[in-house]
Amino acid sequence: MEPAIVVSITILILVVAVTGYAVYLAFGPPSAELSDPFEDHED
């Protein structure tokens, strides 16, 4: 394989991994610990 293809695939895998982890934190079990600042300061 050419080095450019290997670098492109590596960057793509890293972007997909970081995006997946962010979605897991936002909607998975750890999201139960998050607070909504709009609900904390309702008028």
C-alpha positions as CSV (number, residue, x, y, z in Angstrom):
1,M,0.0,0.0,0.0
2,E,1.1,3.5,-0.6
3,P,1.9,5.6,2.5
4,A,-0.8,8.2,1.6
5,I,-3.5,5.5,1.7
6,V,-2.2,4.2,5.1
7,V,-2.2,7.7,6.5
8,S,-5.7,8.4,5.2
9,I,-7.1,5.2,6.6
10,T,-5.4,5.9,10.0
11,I,-6.9,9.4,10.2
12,L,-10.3,8.1,9.2
13,I,-10.2,5.4,11.9
14,L,-9.2,8.0,14.5
15,V,-12.1,10.4,13.5
16,V,-14.6,7.6,13.6
17,A,-13.3,6.4,17.0
18,V,-13.5,9.9,18.5
19,T,-17.0,10.5,17.1
20,G,-18.2,7.1,18.4
21,Y,-16.8,7.9,21.9
22,A,-18.4,11.3,21.9
23,V,-21.8,9.8,21.0
24,Y,-21.3,7.2,23.7
25,L,-20.7,9.9,26.3
26,A,-23.6,12.0,25.1
27,F,-26.3,9.3,24.9
28,G,-24.9,6.2,26.7
29,P,-24.9,5.3,30.4
30,P,-22.4,8.1,31.4
31,S,-24.9,10.7,30.2
32,A,-27.0,10.1,33.4
33,E,-24.3,12.1,35.3
34,L,-24.6,15.1,33.1
35,S,-26.8,18.0,34.1
36,D,-28.8,20.3,32.0
37,P,-27.9,23.9,32.7
38,F,-31.3,25.1,31.3
39,E,-33.2,23.0,33.8
40,D,-31.0,24.2,36.7
41,H,-31.9,27.8,36.1
42,E,-35.5,27.8,35.1
43,D,-37.5,30.9,35.9
